[in-house]
Amino acid sequence: MTWLVATSVGVAVLALLVYASRAIVYIPNDRVGIVERLWGAASIARGLIALKGEVGYQPAVLRGGLHYFFPFQYRVHKAELVTIPQGEIGYIFARDGHDLLDGQALGRTVDTGVEDVAEFLKAGGQKGPQRMILREGTYALNVAQFAIITASHVHGLLLSQDERGTIEQMGTVLSQRGGFSPVVIVGRQSTANEENGHDMLGVVTIHDGPVLPPDEIVAPRAGHDPANKATFHNNFQNIDAFLRAGGYRGRQHQVLVEGTYYINRLFATVDFIPKTVVPVGFVGVVVSYIGKTGADRSGEGYSHGELVDSDCRGVWKEPLLPGKYAFNTYAGKIQLVPTTNFILKWTPEVTNVHKFDENLTEVSLITKDAFEPLLPLSVVVHIDYRKAPLVVQRFGDIKRLVDQTLDPMVSAYFKNIGQTKTLIQLIQNRADIQEIAGVDMKSRFALYNLELQEVLIGTPHGSAGNASGSRIDALLNQLRDRQVALEQVATFELQEQSTAKERSLREARAKTDIQAELTNSMIHIQIKRNVGEAAVVEADRRAEVIRIDADAERGRLTAEGSGRASAIAAVGKAEAEAIQAKSTALTGEGARLQLINTLGSQFADAIRDGQVAIVPKIVLGGEGGNGLGSLIQLASSLLAEKVDNAEPDRKLAVSQL
C-alpha cells in the first residue's frame, strides 16, 4: 500500500515537473502556438523574430497536436486562428522587418505573403502597417510578428501599452474611414442631405507614394491599362502596381464607378459625389483644372481666351452632349449651357426656372413728352451648341452674361427709343417698335455669339405711388374713354341699320301674308277678261250673220219694194246698235265699275271668312288713311290697269259691228 502511494506521488510530481518544464505542449486544432526561446542560444542582435534560433520569438508557428521541447527552454503562447468574416477586410501591422523609407506610409507587399514569417523577412518585408490586406478566410499567423486588426477585435501578442495604443489608434482611423468593409458603389446611393440619392461615383485620395509636382492639384491617371500586367492596379486595389505605374499621392483624376472594390483604406480613401448629368436641351462646357498646356483652338479673330483639346488644361473646345458622365468635379467643372430657346424677362414679378433673369427689372424710360414709364420686356435667346464654349470662355456662365452684358445693352437701347417717342406712340406703335428692335438687336447679340429670336414689348406703365405714374394712368384712362365713345357711335349706327332691316322684313312678311288673296283676284280678273272677249267674239259673229242675211234679204226683196227693205234694214241696224252697246258696257267705264264692285264684295267675304284683322299692323297706304280702303284701292287700280290695256282690242271688235 505504501509503495502504491509513493508511486502515485511520484507520478504526480513527475507530471508537475513535465508541465512546469513545458517539455510537452498540446495545441488544439483551432489555435496556433507561438514559440518563444528562453535560453540556450545568443540573444537577437536586431529585430524581434529569431530567424537563426536565437533567444526570442521563433518565426514558425505550431499547429494542432502534441509538441515536445527540451525542458524549461521554450515557452509556447497559444493564440486563436485569425478569421476574417465574409464581406470584411483585415489589416496587418508588422512588428519586425526593414524600416519604412522616407515618405513611405505602408510596408511593401512581398510575394511570399505573411503566413511564413521567415520568408517575409528574407524577402525584404517591412515593419509597420502593410499594403497587403486580408480577405475573407482563416489564417494561421504568427501573431508575435503580425498584429491583425479586424472590425471586432485585434489578433496579436501585445507586448507593451505603447504598442496597444498604436494598434488601437490604427483601428480607430480605419473605423472612421469605413475601412473594414469594401468600397461598394451602387446605381443610386443616398447621402446625409439627399433622401432620394443620386447615381454616385467614387473620388480616390491616395495617402502613399511620391508627392505631386508643383502647381498640380489632381494626380493624372496611371496604370489603368489592363493589357500592362505590371502596372495595372485594378482601380487602386493593387498598391504596388499603382506605384510602379508612377502614381502620385493625392486626389486622383481616375474615379470609381459602380462595383465593389477591396481597397486598403490606409492607402486610399474614397469620397462619394454624384455623377454629372447633362440634360436634354443643354450641353456641358468643360473647364479642366488639370492636363497639359494645349494649343489654342478658338480660331482667328477671337481674342477673349483660348479653347483647348479635351486632354488639356482650360476650356475644352468640344462640349459634352446630353448624357450622364462620371466626371471628377475636383479635376474640373461642367458649365451647363442651354441650347433650346430661353426667355429673359425684364420684370420683377416673374422669374424663369433657369434663374438667369432673377436680377432683371423693368426698363425705366423718359419719353419725348417727359413721361417716365416702366417698360416690361421679354427677349427670346438661342445659343448654338457649337458656340457654347466661346460663350463660357468669354463670360464664365450665362447668368454673368445676362447681368453684365445683356441687361445694360437692352436697357440702353430701349431708353434711346423712348426718348424719340411720346407715351401715346409707345403704346400705339408697339408692334412697329418691336419689329424694328428685333432687327436692330440681332447684330448686337451676334457679337456675343448669341442668336436673338424675338423681342417682346409689354405695355408701359407707371410705378405705384409715383406722381408720374398717376399722370400716366390718367392719360391711359382718357384713351380708354375715347375708345369707349367711338365704340358707342359704331354701336348706334349698327342699331339704326338693324331697325331699317327689321322694318323691311316686316313689310315683306305682310306682302307674303296677302299673296294668296292677290293671286285669287288676278285669276278672277283673267276670267272676266276671257268672258268679255268671248262676248265680243259672239257679237261679231252675230253681226256678221245679220249682215249677210240683210244683204241676201235686200237682194231678194229688191223686187218687193223699197219699203219692206227699209224696214228690214232698220231692224238689223237696231240689233247692231244693241250689240255695240253691250260691247261698250263690257269694255268701257261700266266694266271698270262692275269689276270694282265684284272685287270689293269678294274681298269682304274673304276678310269675314278668314277672320283677318281689318286694320293691318303695317300701313301700306297714305298718311292716316283707312287700311282696308287703301288695299281695295290698290287692287282696283291693278284691275283697272289690266282693263285699260285690253280696251283697244274691245273697241276694235265693237267698231267692226
C-alpha positions in Angstrom: 0.0 0.0 0.0 2.8 2.3 0.9 4.6 1.7 -2.5 1.3 2.5 -4.3 1.0 5.8 -2.6 4.6 6.6 -3.2 4.2 5.7 -6.9 1.2 8.0 -7.2 3.0 10.8 -5.6 6.0 10.3 -7.9 3.8 10.3 -10.9 2.1 13.5 -9.8 5.4 15.1 -9.1 6.8 14.0 -12.5 3.7 15.4 -14.2 4.1 18.7 -12.5 7.7 18.8 -13.5 6.9 18.0 -17.1 4.2 20.7 -17.1 6.4 23.1 -15.4 9.3 22.4 -17.8 7.0 22.8 -20.9 8.6 19.8 -22.4 5.3 18.6 -23.8 2.7 21.0 -25.2 -0.7 20.3 -26.7 -2.1 22.7 -29.3 -5.8 22.5 -30.2 -6.7 22.4 -33.9 -8.4 25.8 -33.7 -5.3 27.5 -32.3 -1.7 28.1 -33.1 1.4 28.0 -30.9 3.9 30.9 -30.9 7.3 29.6 -29.7 9.5 31.8 -27.5 13.0 30.5 -26.8 14.1 31.4 -23.3 17.8 30.3 -23.1 20.3 28.1 -24.8 21.4 30.5 -27.6 22.6 34.0 -28.2 20.3 37.0 -28.0 18.8 38.6 -31.1 21.1 41.3 -32.4 18.4 43.1 -34.3 14.6 42.9 -34.6 12.1 40.8 -32.8 12.0 37.4 -34.6 14.8 35.0 -34.1 15.5 33.8 -37.6 18.6 31.8 -36.6 17.3 30.2 -33.4 18.3 33.0 -31.1 16.6 33.6 -27.9 13.3 35.2 -28.6 10.2 34.6 -30.7 10.6 32.0 -33.3 9.3 32.5 -36.9 7.5 29.2 -37.2 4.1 28.5 -35.6 2.8 25.3 -34.1 -0.4 23.7 -35.4 -2.7 21.4 -33.6 -1.3 18.3 -31.7 1.4 17.4 -29.2 4.8 19.0 -29.4 8.0 18.1 -27.4 10.6 20.5 -26.3 13.7 20.5 -24.1 12.6 21.1 -20.6 12.4 24.6 -19.4 14.0 26.0 -22.6 10.8 27.2 -24.5 7.6 28.9 -23.8 4.6 28.4 -26.1 1.9 31.1 -26.5 -1.4 29.7 -27.7 -3.4 32.1 -29.9 -6.6 31.8 -31.9 -6.6 31.4 -35.6 -7.2 34.7 -37.5 -10.7 34.6 -39.1 -11.9 37.4 -41.5 -15.7 37.2 -41.8 -17.5 37.4 -45.1 -17.6 41.0 -46.5 -14.8 42.3 -44.2 -11.2 43.3 -44.5 -8.3 42.6 -42.1 -5.3 44.9 -41.8 -1.8 43.8 -40.9 0.7 45.5 -38.6 4.2 44.0 -38.7 6.4 44.3 -35.7 9.6 43.3 -37.4 11.2 43.9 -40.8 13.0 46.6 -42.7 12.4 50.2 -41.8 10.0 52.2 -44.0 11.6 54.6 -46.4 11.2 58.4 -46.2 7.8 59.4 -47.3 6.6 55.8 -47.2 3.4 55.2 -45.3 2.9 51.4 -45.7 5.2 48.4 -45.9 5.6 46.9 -49.3 3.9 43.7 -50.3 6.1 40.6 -50.6 5.3 37.7 -52.9 5.6 35.1 -50.1 2.8 36.6 -48.1 2.6 36.8 -44.3 1.9 33.2 -43.3 5.6 32.4 -43.4 7.4 34.9 -41.2 10.9 33.8 -42.1 10.3 34.2 -45.9 8.5 37.5 -45.3 11.6 38.9 -43.5 14.1 37.4 -46.0 12.1 38.8 -49.0 12.5 42.4 -47.6 9.3 42.7 -45.7 9.0 46.0 -43.8 7.7 46.8 -40.3 4.6 48.9 -39.7 1.2 48.9 -41.4 1.2 46.8 -44.5 -0.1 47.5 -48.0 -1.4 43.9 -48.1 -4.9 43.3 -46.7 -6.5 40.1 -45.6 -9.7 39.0 -47.4 -12.3 36.6 -46.1 -10.9 33.4 -44.7 -9.0 31.8 -41.8 -5.3 32.3 -41.4 -2.7 30.6 -39.1 -0.5 33.6 -38.5 2.4 34.3 -36.1 0.7 37.0 -34.1 4.0 37.8 -32.4 5.2 39.2 -35.7 1.9 40.4 -37.1 -1.0 42.2 -35.3 -4.2 41.6 -37.3 -6.8 44.3 -36.9 -10.4 43.4 -37.7 -13.8 45.1 -37.1 -14.4 43.0 -34.0 -11.0 42.8 -32.2 -7.2 42.7 -32.6 -5.4 39.4 -33.0 -1.8 39.6 -31.6 0.5 39.4 -28.7 0.5 42.9 -27.4 4.0 43.5 -26.0 3.5 46.8 -24.3 1.0 49.5 -23.5 2.5 51.8 -26.1 2.0 49.2 -28.7 -1.5 48.7 -27.6 -2.2 52.4 -28.0 -0.7 52.4 -31.5 -2.8 49.4 -32.6 -6.0 50.9 -31.1 -5.4 54.2 -32.8 -4.9 52.4 -36.1 -8.2 50.6 -35.6 -10.0 53.9 -34.8 -8.7 55.5 -38.1 -9.9 52.5 -40.0 -13.3 52.6 -38.4 -13.7 56.3 -39.3 -12.9 55.6 -42.9 -15.1 52.6 -43.1 -12.0 50.6 -43.8 -13.2 47.2 -42.6 -15.7 46.9 -45.5 -15.0 47.0 -49.2 -16.0 50.1 -51.2 -19.4 49.4 -52.7 -20.8 51.8 -55.3 -24.4 51.1 -56.4 -26.6 52.7 -59.1 -28.3 55.1 -56.6 -26.7 55.9 -53.3 -28.2 58.1 -50.6 -26.3 60.7 -48.7 -27.0 62.5 -45.5 -28.5 65.5 -47.2 -30.3 63.8 -50.1 -33.0 61.3 -49.2 -33.6 60.0 -52.7 -29.9 59.7 -53.6 -28.2 60.0 -56.9 -26.0 58.0 -59.2 -22.7 58.2 -57.4 -19.1 57.8 -58.2 -16.0 57.5 -56.0 -13.2 60.0 -56.0 -10.0 58.4 -54.6 -7.3 60.1 -52.5 -4.0 58.3 -52.2 -2.0 58.6 -48.9 1.2 56.9 -50.0 3.6 57.3 -52.9 5.5 60.3 -54.4 4.1 63.7 -54.0 2.5 65.7 -56.9 4.6 68.0 -59.0 4.3 71.7 -58.2 1.1 73.5 -59.4 -0.7 70.2 -59.8 -3.8 69.7 -57.7 -5.1 66.3 -59.0 -2.9 63.3 -59.9 -3.1 62.2 -63.5 -4.3 58.8 -64.5 -1.7 56.0 -64.1 -1.8 52.2 -64.6 -5.3 52.0 -66.0 -4.4 49.8 -69.0 -5.4 46.2 -68.3 -3.0 45.0 -71.1 0.0 46.0 -69.0 0.0 43.5 -66.1 3.0 45.1 -64.4 1.3 48.5 -63.9 -2.4 47.7 -64.0 -3.5 48.4 -60.4 -7.2 47.4 -61.0 -8.8 50.5 -59.6 -6.3 51.1 -56.8 -6.6 47.5 -55.4 -3.0 46.6 -56.3 -1.0 49.2 -54.5 2.4 48.1 -55.7 1.3 48.1 -59.3 -0.1 51.6 -58.9 3.2 52.8 -57.6 5.1 51.0 -60.3 2.9 52.8 -62.9 4.1 56.2 -61.5 1.0 57.0 -59.5 1.2 60.0 -57.1 -0.3 60.5 -53.8 -3.2 63.0 -53.5 -6.6 63.2 -55.1 -6.8 61.1 -58.3 -8.3 62.0 -61.6 -9.4 58.4 -62.1 -12.7 57.7 -60.4 -14.6 54.6 -59.3 -17.9 53.7 -60.8 -20.5 51.1 -59.8 -18.9 48.0 -58.3 -17.2 46.5 -55.2 -13.6 47.4 -54.5 -11.3 45.9 -51.8 -9.1 48.9 -51.2 -6.7 49.3 -48.3 -8.2 52.3 -46.6 -4.8 53.2 -45.0 -3.6 53.6 -48.6 -6.6 55.3 -50.2 -9.8 56.9 -49.0 -12.9 57.4 -51.2 -15.3 60.3 -51.3 -18.7 59.9 -53.0 -20.0 62.5 -55.3 -22.9 62.4 -57.8 -22.4 61.9 -61.4 -22.8 64.8 -63.7 -25.9 64.8 -65.8 -26.2 67.0 -69.0 -30.0 67.1 -69.6 -31.6 67.3 -73.0 -31.7 70.9 -74.2 -28.2 71.6 -72.7 -24.6 70.9 -73.5 -21.8 70.8 -70.9 -18.8 73.0 -71.4 -15.8 71.5 -69.6 -13.4 73.7 -67.7 -10.5 71.4 -66.9 -8.1 72.1 -63.9 -5.5 69.6 -65.0 -3.7 68.5 -68.1 -1.0 69.7 -70.3 -0.9 73.1 -71.9 -2.6 72.9 -75.3 -2.7 74.8 -78.5 -5.4 77.5 -78.9 -8.4 76.1 -80.9 -10.6 79.2 -80.7 -9.8 80.4 -84.3 -8.7 83.6 -85.8 -10.3 86.8 -84.6 -11.3 85.5 -81.2 -9.4 87.4 -78.5 -11.3 86.6 -75.4 -9.4 83.4 -74.4 -8.3 80.0 -75.6 -10.1 76.9 -76.3 -8.1 73.6 -76.0 -8.4 69.9 -76.7 -10.1 67.6 -74.3 -6.8 66.4 -72.7 -5.5 69.8 -71.9 -6.0 72.4 -69.1 -8.6 75.1 -69.8 -11.9 75.3 -71.6 -12.5 72.4 -73.9 -13.4 73.2 -77.5 -15.8 70.3 -77.8 -18.8 70.4 -75.3 -20.4 67.4 -73.7 -23.6 66.4 -75.4 -26.7 65.4 -73.3 -26.0 62.3 -71.2 -24.6 61.1 -67.8 -20.9 61.4 -67.1 -18.6 60.0 -64.4 -16.8 63.4 -64.2 -14.4 64.2 -61.4 -15.6 67.6 -60.2 -12.3 68.0 -58.3 -10.4 67.9 -61.6 -12.7 70.4 -63.4 -16.3 71.7 -63.7 -19.0 71.3 -66.3 -20.9 74.5 -67.1 -24.3 73.8 -68.4 -25.4 75.9 -71.4 -29.0 75.8 -72.7 -29.3 75.0 -76.4 -33.0 75.4 -76.6 -34.6 78.9 -76.7 -34.8 80.5 -73.3 -36.6 83.7 -72.3 -35.2 86.6 -70.3 -37.9 88.7 -68.7 -37.3 92.3 -67.6 -39.9 92.2 -64.9 -39.6 91.6 -61.2 -42.9 89.7 -60.9 -41.8 86.7 -63.0 -38.5 84.8 -62.8 -37.9 81.8 -65.0 -36.8 78.4 -63.7 -33.3 78.9 -65.1 -32.8 82.0 -62.8 -30.8 83.8 -65.5 -33.1 86.8 -65.2 -33.7 87.0 -61.4 -31.9 90.3 -61.2 -33.6 91.9 -64.2 -36.2 94.7 -63.7 -38.4 96.8 -66.0 -36.6 99.4 -68.1 -37.2 102.9 -66.8 -37.8 105.3 -69.8 -38.1 109.0 -70.3 -40.4 109.7 -73.3 -40.4 112.6 -75.7 -43.3 114.2 -73.8 -41.5 113.9 -70.4 -43.4 110.8 -69.1 -41.4 108.3 -67.1 -43.0 104.9 -67.7 -41.6 101.5 -66.8 -41.3 99.2 -69.8 -41.6 95.4 -69.3 -39.6 93.3 -71.9 -39.2 89.7 -72.9 -36.3 88.5 -75.1 -36.0 85.1 -76.6 -32.4 83.9 -77.0 -30.7 80.9 -78.5 -27.2 79.6 -78.2 -25.7 77.4 -80.9 -24.2 74.4 -79.0 -21.0 74.6 -81.1 -20.5 78.2 -79.8 -21.3 77.4 -76.2 -17.6 77.0 -75.3 -17.0 80.5 -76.7 -19.7 82.0 -74.5 -18.3 80.3 -71.4 -14.8 81.3 -72.2 -15.9 84.9 -72.6 -18.3 85.3 -69.8 -17.8 82.4 -67.4 -21.5 81.5 -67.2 -24.9 82.5 -68.7 -26.1 84.5 -65.6 -23.0 86.7 -65.7 -23.5 87.2 -69.4 -27.1 88.4 -68.7 -26.3 90.6 -65.7 -23.1 92.2 -67.0 -23.8 92.5 -70.8 -27.3 91.9 -72.0 -29.1 93.9 -69.3 -27.1 97.1 -69.9 -27.2 96.7 -73.7 -31.0 96.1 -73.9 -31.9 98.8 -71.3 -29.8 101.4 -73.1 -31.4 100.5 -76.5 -34.9 101.0 -75.3 -34.0 104.1 -73.3 -32.8 105.6 -76.6 -36.1 104.5 -78.3 -38.1 106.0 -75.5 -36.6 109.5 -75.9 -37.8 109.7 -79.6 -41.4 108.6 -78.9 -44.3 110.1 -76.9 -46.1 107.9 -74.5 -49.0 107.5 -76.9 -46.7 106.5 -79.7 -45.0 103.9 -77.4 -48.4 102.4 -76.8 -50.0 102.7 -80.2 -46.9 101.8 -82.2 -45.7 98.9 -80.1 -45.8 96.4 -82.9 -43.6 98.6 -85.2 -41.1 99.3 -82.4 -41.0 95.6 -81.5 -40.3 94.6 -85.1 -37.6 97.3 -85.6 -36.0 96.3 -82.3 -35.8 92.7 -83.3 -33.9 93.6 -86.5 -31.6 96.1 -84.8 -30.6 93.9 -81.9 -29.9 90.7 -83.8 -26.5 92.0 -84.9 -25.7 93.2 -81.4 -26.4 89.8 -79.9 -24.4 88.1 -82.6 -21.3 89.9 -81.4 -21.6 87.8 -78.2 -22.1 84.5 -80.1 -25.9 84.6 -79.3 -28.9 84.3 -81.6 -31.7 86.7 -80.9 -35.0 85.0 -81.8 -37.6 87.6 -80.8 -38.1 90.8 -78.8 -41.5 91.1 -77.0 -42.5 94.5 -75.6 -45.1 94.9 -72.8 -47.4 97.8 -72.0 -45.6 100.9 -70.5 -47.0 101.7 -67.1 -46.2 104.0 -64.2 -44.7 102.9 -60.8 -47.1 102.6 -57.9 -47.2 105.7 -55.6 -45.4 107.9 -58.1 -46.7 111.2 -59.4 -45.6 110.4 -62.9 -47.3 107.1 -62.6 -50.6 108.8 -61.7 -50.3 111.1 -64.8 -49.7 108.0 -67.0 -52.7 106.3 -65.5 -54.9 109.5 -66.2 -53.7 109.6 -69.8 -54.5 105.9 -70.3 -57.9 106.5 -68.8 -58.6 109.2 -71.3 -57.6 106.9 -74.1 -59.9 104.3 -72.8 -62.8 106.8 -72.5 -62.2 107.9 -76.1 -62.3 104.4 -77.4 -65.5 103.6 -75.5 -67.1 106.7 -77.1 -66.0 105.5 -80.6 -67.4 102.1 -79.9 -70.7 103.6 -78.8 -71.0 105.6 -82.0 -70.4 102.5 -84.0 -73.0 100.6 -81.9 -75.7 103.3 -82.5 -75.1 103.1 -86.3 -75.4 99.4 -86.3 -78.6 99.6 -84.3 -80.1 102.1 -86.8 -79.2 99.7 -89.7 -80.8 96.9 -87.7 -84.1 98.8 -87.3 -84.3 99.6 -91.0 -83.7 96.0 -91.8 -86.4 94.9 -89.4 -88.9 97.3 -91.0 -88.2 95.9 -94.5 -88.5 92.4 -93.1 -92.0 93.1 -91.6 -93.2 94.6 -94.9 -92.0 91.6 -96.8 -93.8 89.3 -94.3 -97.1 91.4 -94.8 -96.9 91.0 -98.5 -96.4 87.3 -98.2 -99.4 87.0 -95.9 -101.8 88.6 -98.6 -100.2 86.9 -101.5 -102.9 84.3 -101.7 -105.7 87.0 -102.0 -103.8 88.9 -104.6 -103.4 85.7 -106.6 -107.1 84.9 -106.4 -108.0 88.4 -107.6 -105.7 88.1 -110.6 -107.4 84.9 -111.5 -110.8 86.5 -111.3 -109.7 89.4 -113.5 -108.4 86.9 -116.1 -111.8 85.1 -116.0 -113.7 88.3 -116.5 -111.5 89.3 -119.3 -112.0 85.9 -121.0 -115.8 86.2 -120.6 -115.8 89.7 -122.2 -113.6 88.6 -125.1 -116.0 85.7 -125.7 -119.0 88.0 -125.7 -117.3 90.3 -128.2 -116.5 87.4 -130.5 -120.1 86.2 -130.2 -121.4 89.6 -131.0 -119.1 89.9 -134.0 -120.3 86.6 -135.4 -124.0 87.5 -134.9 -123.4 90.9 -136.5 -121.8 89.1 -139.5 -124.7 86.7 -139.8 -127.2 89.5 -139.7 -125.3 91.5 -142.3 -125.2 88.5 -144.6 -128.8 87.8 -144.0 -129.6 91.5 -144.6 -127.7 91.5 -147.9 -129.5 88.4 -149.0 -132.8 89.7 -148.0 -132.1 93.0 -149.6 -131.4 91.3 -152.8 -134.4 89.1 -152.6 -136.7 91.8 -151.6 -135.4 94.3 -154.1 -138.2 93.5 -156.2 -140.8 93.7 -153.5 -140.1 97.3 -152.9 -138.0 99.6 -151.1 -140.4 100.0 -148.2 -140.1 96.5 -146.9 -136.3 96.6 -147.5 -136.0 99.7 -145.5 -137.9 98.1 -142.7 -135.6 95.1 -142.6 -132.6 97.3 -142.7 -133.9 99.3 -139.8 -134.4 96.2 -137.7 -130.8 95.0 -138.4 -129.4 98.4 -137.7 -131.2 98.4 -134.3 -129.9 95.0 -133.4 -126.4 96.0 -134.3 -126.6 99.1 -132.2 -127.8 97.0 -129.3 -124.8 94.6 -129.6 -122.5 97.6 -129.9 -123.9 99.0 -126.7 -123.4 95.7 -124.8 -119.8 95.6 -126.0 -119.2 99.1 -124.8 -120.7 98.2 -121.5 -118.2 95.3 -121.2 -115.1 97.2 -122.2 -115.7 100.8 -121.0 -116.1 102.6 -117.7 -119.0 100.5 -116.8 -116.8 97.4 -116.9 -114.4 99.1 -114.5 -117.2 99.9 -112.0 -118.6 96.4 -112.2 -115.1 94.9 -111.6 -114.5 97.1 -108.6 -117.8 96.2 -107.1 -117.2 92.5 -107.7 -113.6 92.6 -106.2 -114.8 94.6 -103.1 -117.6 92.0 -102.5 -115.1 89.1 -102.8 -112.5 90.8 -100.6 -115.1 91.5 -97.9 -116.2 87.8 -97.9 -112.5 86.8 -97.6 -112.0 89.0 -94.6 -115.2 87.7 -92.9 -114.4 84.0 -93.6 -110.7 84.2 -92.7 -111.1 86.4 -89.7 -108.4 88.8 -90.9 -107.8 91.9 -88.9 -109.4 94.9 -90.7 -106.6 97.2 -89.8 -103.2 95.6 -90.5 -100.2 96.2 -88.3 -98.2 97.7 -91.2 -99.8 100.5 -93.2 -99.3 100.2 -96.9 -101.3 103.3 -97.9 -101.1 107.1 -97.4 -100.9 109.1 -94.2 -103.7 108.4 -91.8 -105.9 106.7 -94.4 -108.1 103.7 -93.9 -106.0 100.5 -94.3 -108.8 98.5 -95.9 -109.7 101.2 -98.4 -106.1 101.5 -99.4 -105.8 97.8 -100.0 -109.0 97.8 -102.1 -107.9 100.9 -104.0 -104.6 99.1 -104.7 -106.4 96.0 -106.0 -108.8 98.1 -108.1 -106.0 100.1 -109.7 -104.3 96.9 -110.7 -107.5 95.6 -112.3 -108.3 98.9 -114.0 -104.8 98.9 -115.5 -105.5 95.4 -116.9 -108.8 96.5 -118.4 -107.2 99.6 -119.9 -104.6 97.5 -121.5 -107.3 95.3 -123.1 -109.7 98.2 -124.1 -108.3 99.0 -127.5 -109.0 95.4 -128.7 -112.5 95.6 -127.4 -113.2 98.9 -129.1 -111.9 97.4 -132.4 -114.3 94.5 -132.1 -117.3 96.8 -131.5 -116.4 99.0 -134.4 -116.4 96.0 -136.6 -120.0 95.5 -135.6 
